[in-house]
Amino acid sequence: MFRAGETVGAHITPTTDAQLQPNGVDLTAAAVYEQTEPGRIGTDGKTIGERREIEADDGVFHLEPGAYIVQYGETVAIPEEHIGFIYPRSSLMRNSCMLHTAVWDAGYEGKGEGLLEVHHEIEIEQGARIAQIVLAEADHDGTYDGDYQGEHIDTE
Ligand SMILES: O=c1ccn([C@H]2C[C@H](O)[C@@H](COP(=O)(O)OP(=O)(O)OP(=O)(O)O)O2)c(=O)[nH]1
């Protein structure tokens, strides 16, 4: 069963009332990066390629078509007995942009990242809502203890 927005909100910080949705909580765009060097996915590990941060112009990211990594502004803590999923805010999708996401594991805590695909030039204000996280009840074996545990937690 998926949890109600208010229940999800108890695991996201900080949040405002505007972020609370019936079935989840909206997440904001805090930072945007463009990858500049290749990464590697191996059988024995992975590396993330170098990236450069896109500077906001007067608080606005002006994005040309392309692929960007976006870092969310909220710390998400996926509670035990749950799994998280992120969907793009539909207004993003209606503007020819898409967020691609992976599984958010029970026990993960951090300010995560998503792949923002821009198919038509767009302006995104820093701190604007771009995504929605939902939580579903789930069985699991252990909790997340990977390389991304605690990521970006100290950033504003
Ligand atoms: O779109 C997403 C999906 C997940 N995460 C976070 C939460 C998740 O728990 C963590 C690790 O995800 P995953 O297990 O898919 O990453 P991995 O590449 O397998 O890394 P690891 O080896 O650390 O498990 O990253 C994101 O930031 N963005």
The ligand as an ORCA input file, in Angstrom:
! r2SCAN-3c Opt
* xyz 0 1
  O      16.575      8.095     -8.578
  C      17.191      7.817     -7.556
  C      17.089      6.557     -6.957
  C      17.793      6.294     -5.809
  N      18.575      7.268     -5.234
  C      19.303      7.000     -3.977
  C      18.459      6.188     -3.022
  C      19.001      4.803     -3.154
  O      18.797      4.051     -1.982
  C      20.478      5.082     -3.439
  C      21.214      3.962     -4.091
  O      20.529      3.556     -5.225
  P      20.947      2.182     -5.926
  O      21.017      1.091     -4.911
  O      20.091      2.002     -7.117
  O      22.420      2.585     -6.400
  P      23.643      1.679     -6.837
  O      24.224      2.268     -8.053
  O      23.262      0.237     -6.868
  O      24.647      1.988     -5.653
  P      25.057      1.084     -4.416
  O      26.130      0.214     -4.963
  O      25.517      2.030     -3.370
  O      23.811      0.334     -3.995
  O      20.454      6.234     -4.283
  C      18.677      8.501     -5.818
  O      19.359      9.397     -5.319
  N      17.992      8.745     -6.971
*
